[in-house]
Amino acid sequence: MAQVIWSVRAVEHIQEIGTFIDKDSAFQARRFVQLIIKQTRQLKTYPRIGRMIPELCHDSYRELIVFSYRILYKIVDQKTVAVLAVVHGRRLFDPQWLE
């Protein structure tokens, strides 16, 4: 079973998205953040559950899709998965998200 760690950038993304959704509905903001966390917990047992990031075609870099958001992560080794970013699917891919 792998450990899932979150980058500072990914945490900031979640906070920004939650704040944006909270303007319309605090309930939906909490629900969305909880869903993102729930999806990433699956990575502990199934780190390859997500597809390879199409812009990279590198097996270690993968993504989960939740509604219109991409959860970008890296399989560091057998014991570690790092969540790198959470971004809207319409945004153009930025390699800086993976740093």
MOPAC internal coordinates of N, CA, C and O (Angstrom, degrees):
PM7 1SCF
backbone

  N    0.0000 0     0.00 0     0.00 0    0    0    0
  C    1.4518 1     0.00 0     0.00 0    1    0    0
  C    1.5307 1   108.98 1     0.00 0    2    1    0
  O    1.2310 1   121.44 1   -49.07 1    3    2    1
  N    1.3153 1   114.86 1   130.93 1    3    2    1
  C    1.4613 1   120.56 1  -176.73 1    5    3    2
  C    1.5315 1   111.50 1   -90.38 1    6    5    3
  O    1.2310 1   121.24 1   -23.17 1    7    6    5
  N    1.3090 1   115.24 1   156.83 1    7    6    5
  C    1.4631 1   122.24 1   173.78 1    9    7    6
  C    1.5245 1   107.26 1   -93.77 1   10    9    7
  O    1.2310 1   120.52 1   -45.86 1   11   10    9
  N    1.3231 1   116.61 1   134.14 1   11   10    9
  C    1.4605 1   121.56 1   177.43 1   13   11   10
  C    1.5235 1   108.07 1  -101.53 1   14   13   11
  O    1.2310 1   120.92 1   -60.09 1   15   14   13
  N    1.3202 1   115.84 1   119.91 1   15   14   13
  C    1.4625 1   120.63 1   177.56 1   17   15   14
  C    1.5349 1   108.34 1  -114.90 1   18   17   15
  O    1.2310 1   121.15 1   -28.89 1   19   18   17
  N    1.3143 1   115.41 1   151.11 1   19   18   17
  C    1.4658 1   121.51 1  -178.56 1   21   19   18
  C    1.5215 1   109.69 1  -111.65 1   22   21   19
  O    1.2310 1   120.75 1   -46.48 1   23   22   21
  N    1.3195 1   116.17 1   133.52 1   23   22   21
  C    1.4643 1   119.70 1   173.81 1   25   23   22
  C    1.5257 1   108.85 1   -73.43 1   26   25   23
  O    1.2310 1   121.06 1   -21.06 1   27   26   25
  N    1.3133 1   115.57 1   158.94 1   27   26   25
  C    1.4691 1   120.77 1   177.05 1   29   27   26
  C    1.5223 1   109.12 1   -59.44 1   30   29   27
  O    1.2310 1   120.38 1   139.29 1   31   30   29
  N    1.3182 1   116.88 1   -40.71 1   31   30   29
  C    1.4636 1   121.44 1  -179.19 1   33   31   30
  C    1.5373 1   110.77 1   -61.02 1   34   33   31
  O    1.2310 1   120.12 1   135.63 1   35   34   33
  N    1.3185 1   117.37 1   -44.37 1   35   34   33
  C    1.4669 1   120.57 1  -179.28 1   37   35   34
  C    1.5259 1   111.11 1   -63.78 1   38   37   35
  O    1.2310 1   120.23 1   140.10 1   39   38   37
  N    1.3179 1   117.17 1   -39.90 1   39   38   37
  C    1.4685 1   121.08 1   177.41 1   41   39   38
  C    1.5322 1   109.70 1   -63.60 1   42   41   39
  O    1.2310 1   120.56 1   137.64 1   43   42   41
  N    1.3198 1   116.53 1   -42.36 1   43   42   41
  C    1.4659 1   120.26 1   177.92 1   45   43   42
  C    1.5281 1   110.76 1   -62.08 1   46   45   43
  O    1.2310 1   120.58 1   138.63 1   47   46   45
  N    1.3383 1   116.49 1   -41.37 1   47   46   45
  C    1.4629 1   120.02 1   178.39 1   49   47   46
  C    1.5295 1   110.73 1   -59.70 1   50   49   47
  O    1.2310 1   120.41 1   133.72 1   51   50   49
  N    1.3266 1   116.82 1   -46.28 1   51   50   49
  C    1.4627 1   120.97 1   179.89 1   53   51   50
  C    1.5279 1   110.67 1   -61.13 1   54   53   51
  O    1.2310 1   120.43 1   137.61 1   55   54   53
  N    1.3115 1   116.78 1   -42.39 1   55   54   53
  C    1.4683 1   120.42 1   179.19 1   57   55   54
  C    1.5302 1   110.90 1   -63.02 1   58   57   55
  O    1.2310 1   120.28 1   137.06 1   59   58   57
  N    1.3284 1   117.08 1   -42.94 1   59   58   57
  C    1.4629 1   121.50 1  -179.86 1   61   59   58
  C    1.5257 1   111.12 1   -64.81 1   62   61   59
  O    1.2310 1   120.53 1   136.31 1   63   62   61
  N    1.3312 1   116.60 1   -43.69 1   63   62   61
  C    1.4626 1   120.82 1   179.65 1   65   63   62
  C    1.5264 1   109.68 1   -65.09 1   66   65   63
  O    1.2310 1   120.54 1   135.06 1   67   66   65
  N    1.3293 1   116.58 1   -44.94 1   67   66   65
  C    1.4587 1   120.79 1   178.10 1   69   67   66
  C    1.5179 1   111.93 1   -59.13 1   70   69   67
  O    1.2310 1   120.28 1   137.03 1   71   70   69
  N    1.3185 1   117.07 1   -42.97 1   71   70   69
  C    1.4679 1   121.44 1   178.59 1   73   71   70
  C    1.5228 1   110.92 1   -63.67 1   74   73   71
  O    1.2310 1   120.46 1   139.14 1   75   74   73
  N    1.3131 1   116.72 1   -40.86 1   75   74   73
  C    1.4653 1   121.29 1   179.26 1   77   75   74
  C    1.5294 1   110.50 1   -63.46 1   78   77   75
  O    1.2310 1   120.02 1   132.03 1   79   78   77
  N    1.3221 1   117.57 1   -47.97 1   79   78   77
  C    1.4681 1   121.33 1  -179.18 1   81   79   78
  C    1.5304 1   110.32 1   -67.04 1   82   81   79
  O    1.2310 1   120.48 1   145.45 1   83   82   81
  N    1.3229 1   116.69 1   -34.55 1   83   82   81
  C    1.4671 1   122.32 1  -178.18 1   85   83   82
  C    1.5247 1   112.13 1   -61.01 1   86   85   83
  O    1.2310 1   119.87 1   155.49 1   87   86   85
  N    1.3247 1   117.85 1   -24.51 1   87   86   85
  C    1.4673 1   120.58 1   178.17 1   89   87   86
  C    1.5260 1   111.04 1   -60.29 1   90   89   87
  O    1.2310 1   120.64 1   147.69 1   91   90   89
  N    1.3428 1   116.39 1   -32.31 1   91   90   89
  C    1.4608 1   121.40 1   179.29 1   93   91   90
  C    1.5195 1   112.47 1   -97.07 1   94   93   91
  O    1.2310 1   120.63 1   141.99 1   95   94   93
  N    1.3548 1   116.40 1   -38.01 1   95   94   93
  C    1.4657 1   119.20 1  -175.43 1   97   95   94
  C    1.5260 1   110.67 1  -159.34 1   98   97   95
  O    1.2310 1   121.06 1   -65.94 1   99   98   97
  N    1.3158 1   115.58 1   114.06 1   99   98   97
  C    1.4637 1   120.19 1   177.60 1  101   99   98
  C    1.5317 1   110.15 1   -64.08 1  102  101   99
  O    1.2310 1   120.55 1   142.74 1  103  102  101
  N    1.3198 1   116.55 1   -37.26 1  103  102  101
  C    1.4658 1   121.15 1   179.10 1  105  103  102
  C    1.5252 1   110.58 1   -60.96 1  106  105  103
  O    1.2310 1   120.40 1   131.10 1  107  106  105
  N    1.3206 1   116.84 1   -48.90 1  107  106  105
  C    1.4631 1   120.73 1  -178.69 1  109  107  106
  C    1.5297 1   111.51 1   -66.44 1  110  109  107
  O    1.2310 1   120.25 1   146.37 1  111  110  109
  N    1.3148 1   117.12 1   -33.63 1  111  110  109
  C    1.4640 1   120.52 1   177.68 1  113  111  110
  C    1.5258 1   109.98 1   -63.34 1  114  113  111
  O    1.2310 1   120.56 1   131.77 1  115  114  113
  N    1.3293 1   116.53 1   -48.23 1  115  114  113
  C    1.4761 1   120.29 1   177.70 1  117  115  114
  C    1.5187 1   110.94 1   -61.67 1  118  117  115
  O    1.2310 1   120.82 1   136.82 1  119  118  117
  N    1.3196 1   116.03 1   -43.18 1  119  118  117
  C    1.4754 1   121.08 1  -179.52 1  121  119  118
  C    1.5300 1   111.03 1   -60.41 1  122  121  119
  O    1.2310 1   120.69 1   136.35 1  123  122  121
  N    1.3314 1   116.28 1   -43.65 1  123  122  121
  C    1.4580 1   120.22 1  -179.64 1  125  123  122
  C    1.5258 1   111.29 1   -64.01 1  126  125  123
  O    1.2310 1   120.43 1   132.16 1  127  126  125
  N    1.3194 1   116.79 1   -47.84 1  127  126  125
  C    1.4705 1   120.49 1  -179.61 1  129  127  126
  C    1.5300 1   110.03 1   -61.37 1  130  129  127
  O    1.2310 1   120.16 1   137.57 1  131  130  129
  N    1.3193 1   117.30 1   -42.43 1  131  130  129
  C    1.4669 1   120.65 1   177.93 1  133  131  130
  C    1.5246 1   111.50 1   -61.85 1  134  133  131
  O    1.2310 1   120.35 1   140.89 1  135  134  133
  N    1.3235 1   116.94 1   -39.11 1  135  134  133
  C    1.4615 1   120.76 1   179.31 1  137  135  134
  C    1.5277 1   111.34 1   -65.76 1  138  137  135
  O    1.2310 1   120.29 1   138.04 1  139  138  137
  N    1.3152 1   117.04 1   -41.96 1  139  138  137
  C    1.4674 1   120.84 1   177.68 1  141  139  138
  C    1.5248 1   109.73 1   -60.42 1  142  141  139
  O    1.2310 1   120.09 1   133.77 1  143  142  141
  N    1.3203 1   117.44 1   -46.23 1  143  142  141
  C    1.4606 1   121.20 1   179.95 1  145  143  142
  C    1.5205 1   110.60 1   -63.41 1  146  145  143
  O    1.2310 1   120.26 1   138.11 1  147  146  145
  N    1.3244 1   117.10 1   -41.89 1  147  146  145
  C    1.4632 1   121.29 1   178.88 1  149  147  146
  C    1.5363 1   110.72 1   -60.40 1  150  149  147
  O    1.2310 1   120.72 1   136.09 1  151  150  149
  N    1.3209 1   116.23 1   -43.91 1  151  150  149
  C    1.4649 1   119.97 1  -179.50 1  153  151  150
  C    1.5254 1   111.30 1   -63.62 1  154  153  151
  O    1.2310 1   120.38 1   140.38 1  155  154  153
  N    1.3197 1   116.88 1   -39.62 1  155  154  153
  C    1.4638 1   118.87 1  -178.31 1  157  155  154
  C    1.5275 1   111.86 1   -72.74 1  158  157  155
  O    1.2310 1   119.83 1   156.31 1  159  158  157
  N    1.3318 1   117.92 1   -23.69 1  159  158  157
  C    1.4714 1   120.11 1   176.94 1  161  159  158
  C    1.5262 1   111.38 1   -63.62 1  162  161  159
  O    1.2310 1   120.31 1   151.40 1  163  162  161
  N    1.3179 1   117.02 1   -28.60 1  163  162  161
  C    1.4638 1   120.85 1   177.54 1  165  163  162
  C    1.5277 1   111.80 1   -61.34 1  166  165  163
  O    1.2310 1   120.91 1   154.57 1  167  166  165
  N    1.3174 1   115.87 1   -25.43 1  167  166  165
  C    1.4627 1   120.48 1  -177.51 1  169  167  166
  C    1.5250 1   111.83 1   -66.14 1  170  169  167
  O    1.2310 1   120.10 1   158.67 1  171  170  169
  N    1.3277 1   117.41 1   -21.33 1  171  170  169
  C    1.4650 1   120.50 1   177.11 1  173  171  170
  C    1.5231 1   110.47 1   -59.03 1  174  173  171
  O    1.2310 1   120.86 1   136.13 1  175  174  173
  N    1.3129 1   115.96 1   -43.87 1  175  174  173
  C    1.4583 1   121.59 1  -177.10 1  177  175  174
  C    1.5217 1   112.61 1   -95.07 1  178  177  175
  O    1.2310 1   120.72 1   144.03 1  179  178  177
  N    1.3275 1   116.23 1   -35.97 1  179  178  177
  C    1.4688 1   121.28 1  -175.61 1  181  179  178
  C    1.5230 1   110.88 1  -126.12 1  182  181  179
  O    1.2310 1   119.58 1  -105.69 1  183  182  181
  N    1.3173 1   118.41 1    74.31 1  183  182  181
  C    1.4708 1   119.60 1  -175.89 1  185  183  182
  C    1.5303 1   113.97 1   -64.60 1  186  185  183
  O    1.2310 1   119.66 1   157.97 1  187  186  185
  N    1.3016 1   118.26 1   -22.03 1  187  186  185
  C    1.4703 1   120.75 1  -179.08 1  189  187  186
  C    1.5306 1   112.37 1   -96.73 1  190  189  187
  O    1.2310 1   120.56 1  -163.27 1  191  190  189
  N    1.3278 1   116.53 1    16.73 1  191  190  189
  C    1.4626 1   120.33 1  -178.71 1  193  191  190
  C    1.5278 1   111.99 1   -64.00 1  194  193  191
  O    1.2310 1   120.20 1   148.49 1  195  194  193
  N    1.3053 1   117.22 1   -31.51 1  195  194  193
  C    1.4632 1   120.80 1   179.90 1  197  195  194
  C    1.5146 1   112.05 1   -82.78 1  198  197  195
  O    1.2310 1   121.37 1   -17.30 1  199  198  197
  N    1.3080 1   114.99 1   162.70 1  199  198  197
  C    1.4676 1   119.33 1   177.89 1  201  199  198
  C    1.5271 1   109.84 1   -82.88 1  202  201  199
  O    1.2310 1   121.11 1   -19.90 1  203  202  201
  N    1.3263 1   115.48 1   160.10 1  203  202  201
  C    1.4612 1   119.33 1   173.80 1  205  203  202
  C    1.5296 1   108.11 1   -64.78 1  206  205  203
  O    1.2310 1   120.74 1   -35.20 1  207  206  205
  N    1.3022 1   116.19 1   144.80 1  207  206  205
  C    1.4636 1   120.30 1   177.99 1  209  207  206
  C    1.5278 1   107.47 1   -67.65 1  210  209  207
  O    1.2310 1   119.93 1   -62.13 1  211  210  209
  N    1.3371 1   117.74 1   117.87 1  211  210  209
  C    1.4704 1   120.42 1  -174.01 1  213  211  210
  C    1.5237 1   114.58 1   -57.17 1  214  213  211
  O    1.2310 1   120.19 1   146.48 1  215  214  213
  N    1.3300 1   117.24 1   -33.52 1  215  214  213
  C    1.4629 1   120.23 1  -177.98 1  217  215  214
  C    1.5242 1   112.10 1   -71.13 1  218  217  215
  O    1.2310 1   119.91 1   163.81 1  219  218  217
  N    1.3292 1   117.78 1   -16.19 1  219  218  217
  C    1.4655 1   120.63 1  -176.21 1  221  219  218
  C    1.5167 1   114.33 1  -110.71 1  222  221  219
  O    1.2310 1   120.17 1   142.73 1  223  222  221
  N    1.3183 1   117.27 1   -37.27 1  223  222  221
  C    1.4711 1   121.96 1  -175.57 1  225  223  222
  C    1.5305 1   110.88 1    53.25 1  226  225  223
  O    1.2310 1   120.92 1  -135.01 1  227  226  225
  N    1.3189 1   115.84 1    44.99 1  227  226  225
  C    1.4602 1   121.66 1   177.78 1  229  227  226
  C    1.5200 1   106.90 1  -123.51 1  230  229  227
  O    1.2310 1   120.39 1   -52.89 1  231  230  229
  N    1.3261 1   116.85 1   127.11 1  231  230  229
  C    1.4611 1   122.09 1  -171.33 1  233  231  230
  C    1.5251 1   114.02 1   -60.59 1  234  233  231
  O    1.2310 1   119.07 1   151.62 1  235  234  233
  N    1.3057 1   119.37 1   -28.38 1  235  234  233
  C    1.4645 1   121.68 1  -177.77 1  237  235  234
  C    1.5225 1   113.03 1   -77.31 1  238  237  235
  O    1.2310 1   120.29 1   155.20 1  239  238  237
  N    1.3194 1   117.06 1   -24.80 1  239  238  237
  C    1.4639 1   121.25 1  -178.76 1  241  239  238
  C    1.5256 1   108.84 1   -98.70 1  242  241  239
  O    1.2310 1   121.04 1   -57.69 1  243  242  241
  N    1.3378 1   115.62 1   122.31 1  243  242  241
  C    1.4573 1   120.92 1  -174.51 1  245  243  242
  C    1.5158 1   110.34 1  -136.76 1  246  245  243
  O    1.2310 1   121.22 1    -7.64 1  247  246  245
  N    1.3278 1   115.27 1   172.36 1  247  246  245
  C    1.4521 1   119.89 1   179.12 1  249  247  246
  C    1.5171 1   111.09 1  -146.41 1  250  249  247
  O    1.2310 1   121.73 1   -31.42 1  251  250  249
  N    1.3178 1   114.29 1   148.58 1  251  250  249
  C    1.4569 1   123.17 1   170.16 1  253  251  250
  C    1.5222 1   106.25 1  -110.77 1  254  253  251
  O    1.2310 1   120.55 1   -35.81 1  255  254  253
  N    1.3169 1   116.55 1   144.19 1  255  254  253
  C    1.4542 1   121.04 1   177.66 1  257  255  254
  C    1.5265 1   108.44 1  -108.78 1  258  257  255
  O    1.2310 1   120.80 1   -53.97 1  259  258  257
  N    1.3287 1   116.07 1   126.03 1  259  258  257
  C    1.4586 1   122.41 1   176.47 1  261  259  258
  C    1.5194 1   106.87 1  -128.25 1  262  261  259
  O    1.2310 1   120.98 1   -66.06 1  263  262  261
  N    1.3258 1   115.73 1   113.94 1  263  262  261
  C    1.4638 1   121.89 1  -172.52 1  265  263  262
  C    1.5186 1   107.49 1    53.00 1  266  265  263
  O    1.2310 1   119.15 1    59.41 1  267  266  265
  N    1.3153 1   119.22 1  -120.59 1  267  266  265
  C    1.4625 1   120.26 1  -178.77 1  269  267  266
  C    1.5295 1   111.93 1  -104.76 1  270  269  267
  O    1.2310 1   120.18 1  -160.37 1  271  270  269
  N    1.3178 1   117.27 1    19.63 1  271  270  269
  C    1.4634 1   121.72 1  -178.39 1  273  271  270
  C    1.5258 1   111.55 1  -111.68 1  274  273  271
  O    1.2310 1   121.67 1   -31.93 1  275  274  273
  N    1.3218 1   114.40 1   148.07 1  275  274  273
  C    1.4668 1   122.34 1   177.64 1  277  275  274
  C    1.5290 1   108.53 1  -108.39 1  278  277  275
  O    1.2310 1   121.03 1   -53.27 1  279  278  277
  N    1.3154 1   115.63 1   126.73 1  279  278  277
  C    1.4611 1   121.31 1   173.72 1  281  279  278
  C    1.5324 1   105.37 1  -100.68 1  282  281  279
  O    1.2310 1   120.71 1   -73.26 1  283  282  281
  N    1.3222 1   116.24 1   106.74 1  283  282  281
  C    1.4579 1   121.34 1  -177.58 1  285  283  282
  C    1.5234 1   108.99 1   -91.99 1  286  285  283
  O    1.2310 1   120.84 1   -48.31 1  287  286  285
  N    1.3225 1   116.00 1   131.69 1  287  286  285
  C    1.4583 1   119.56 1  -179.51 1  289  287  286
  C    1.5156 1   111.45 1  -144.01 1  290  289  287
  O    1.2310 1   121.54 1   -14.71 1  291  290  289
  N    1.3254 1   114.65 1   165.29 1  291  290  289
  C    1.4591 1   121.18 1   179.72 1  293  291  290
  C    1.5184 1   108.78 1  -127.81 1  294  293  291
  O    1.2310 1   121.11 1   -45.45 1  295  294  293
  N    1.3182 1   115.48 1   134.55 1  295  294  293
  C    1.4581 1   120.68 1   171.77 1  297  295  294
  C    1.5147 1   105.65 1   -84.81 1  298  297  295
  O    1.2310 1   120.68 1   -75.86 1  299  298  297
  N    1.3151 1   116.30 1   104.14 1  299  298  297
  C    1.4622 1   121.68 1  -175.69 1  301  299  298
  C    1.5233 1   110.14 1   -74.01 1  302  301  299
  O    1.2310 1   120.82 1   130.26 1  303  302  301
  N    1.3218 1   116.04 1   -49.74 1  303  302  301
  C    1.4603 1   123.10 1   174.97 1  305  303  302
  C    1.5207 1   107.30 1  -159.29 1  306  305  303
  O    1.2310 1   119.73 1     9.61 1  307  306  305
  N    1.3068 1   118.12 1  -170.39 1  307  306  305
  C    1.4666 1   121.02 1  -176.55 1  309  307  306
  C    1.5227 1   112.72 1   -65.39 1  310  309  307
  O    1.2310 1   120.09 1   160.76 1  311  310  309
  N    1.3100 1   117.43 1   -19.24 1  311  310  309
  C    1.4577 1   120.63 1  -175.90 1  313  311  310
  C    1.5204 1   113.91 1  -109.47 1  314  313  311
  O    1.2310 1   119.68 1   176.99 1  315  314  313
  N    1.3369 1   118.21 1    -3.01 1  315  314  313
  C    1.4593 1   120.12 1  -173.93 1  317  315  314
  C    1.5295 1   112.16 1  -140.63 1  318  317  315
  O    1.2310 1   121.62 1   -49.17 1  319  318  317
  N    1.3318 1   114.51 1   130.83 1  319  318  317
  C    1.4640 1   122.31 1   171.81 1  321  319  318
  C    1.5184 1   106.40 1  -123.90 1  322  321  319
  O    1.2310 1   120.28 1   -49.79 1  323  322  321
  N    1.3260 1   117.07 1   130.21 1  323  322  321
  C    1.4644 1   121.65 1  -178.37 1  325  323  322
  C    1.5222 1   110.29 1  -111.88 1  326  325  323
  O    1.2310 1   120.73 1   -59.44 1  327  326  325
  N    1.3321 1   116.22 1   120.56 1  327  326  325
  C    1.4630 1   121.38 1   173.70 1  329  327  326
  C    1.5269 1   106.06 1   -80.02 1  330  329  327
  O    1.2310 1   120.89 1   -58.57 1  331  330  329
  N    1.3282 1   115.90 1   121.43 1  331  330  329
  C    1.4601 1   120.98 1  -172.38 1  333  331  330
  C    1.5240 1   114.49 1  -100.70 1  334  333  331
  O    1.2310 1   120.67 1   146.05 1  335  334  333
  N    1.3365 1   116.32 1   -33.95 1  335  334  333
  C    1.4617 1   119.22 1  -176.31 1  337  335  334
  C    1.5226 1   109.77 1  -163.18 1  338  337  335
  O    1.2310 1   121.16 1   -24.05 1  339  338  337
  N    1.3232 1   115.38 1   155.95 1  339  338  337
  C    1.4630 1   122.82 1   171.98 1  341  339  338
  C    1.5214 1   105.13 1  -132.34 1  342  341  339
  O    1.2310 1   120.77 1   -68.42 1  343  342  341
  N    1.3306 1   116.14 1   111.58 1  343  342  341
  C    1.4672 1   120.05 1  -173.02 1  345  343  342
  C    1.5283 1   110.61 1  -135.24 1  346  345  343
  O    1.2310 1   121.46 1   -24.22 1  347  346  345
  N    1.3168 1   114.81 1   155.78 1  347  346  345
  C    1.4652 1   119.81 1   177.79 1  349  347  346
  C    1.5333 1   108.63 1   -67.97 1  350  349  347
  O    1.2310 1   121.10 1   -39.42 1  351  350  349
  N    1.3056 1   115.49 1   140.58 1  351  350  349
  C    1.4551 1   121.44 1  -177.22 1  353  351  350
  C    1.5111 1   115.31 1   -64.33 1  354  353  351
  O    1.2310 1   119.80 1   160.33 1  355  354  353
  N    1.3176 1   117.99 1   -19.67 1  355  354  353
  C    1.4721 1   120.71 1   179.30 1  357  355  354
  C    1.5188 1   113.34 1   -82.51 1  358  357  355
  O    1.2310 1   120.74 1   167.17 1  359  358  357
  N    1.3203 1   116.19 1   -12.83 1  359  358  357
  C    1.4706 1   118.67 1   179.34 1  361  359  358
  C    1.5254 1   109.43 1   -72.42 1  362  361  359
  O    1.2310 1   120.82 1   -35.42 1  363  362  361
  N    1.3100 1   116.04 1   144.58 1  363  362  361
  C    1.4496 1   120.84 1   174.68 1  365  363  362
  C    1.5222 1   108.83 1   -69.17 1  366  365  363
  O    1.2310 1   120.98 1   -38.10 1  367  366  365
  N    1.3106 1   115.73 1   141.90 1  367  366  365
  C    1.4620 1   121.03 1  -177.96 1  369  367  366
  C    1.5231 1   110.10 1   -62.07 1  370  369  367
  O    1.2310 1   121.23 1   -45.03 1  371  370  369
  N    1.3316 1   115.26 1   134.97 1  371  370  369
  C    1.4604 1   121.97 1   178.83 1  373  371  370
  C    1.5239 1   107.98 1  -123.42 1  374  373  371
  O    1.2310 1   119.47 1   -64.61 1  375  374  373
  N    1.3341 1   118.62 1   115.39 1  375  374  373
  C    1.4711 1   120.84 1  -179.10 1  377  375  374
  C    1.5261 1   113.59 1   -57.40 1  378  377  375
  O    1.2310 1   119.88 1   157.89 1  379  378  377
  N    1.3251 1   117.84 1   -22.11 1  379  378  377
  C    1.4707 1   120.42 1   178.38 1  381  379  378
  C    1.5221 1   112.24 1   -63.59 1  382  381  379
  O    1.2310 1   119.95 1   157.16 1  383  382  381
  N    1.3286 1   117.69 1   -22.84 1  383  382  381
  C    1.4659 1   120.27 1   177.72 1  385  383  382
  C    1.5088 1   112.00 1   -61.44 1  386  385  383
  O    1.2310 1   120.20 1   158.18 1  387  386  385
  N    1.3184 1   117.23 1   -21.82 1  387  386  385
  C    1.4538 1   121.72 1  -174.71 1  389  387  386
  C    1.5295 1   113.09 1   -93.50 1  390  389  387
  O    1.2310 1   119.84 1   179.61 1  391  390  389
  N    1.3112 1   117.90 1    -0.39 1  391  390  389
  C    1.4563 1   121.50 1  -177.85 1  393  391  390
  C    1.5159 1   110.66 1   -82.31 1  394  393  391
  O    1.2310 1   120.10 1   180.00 1  395  394  393

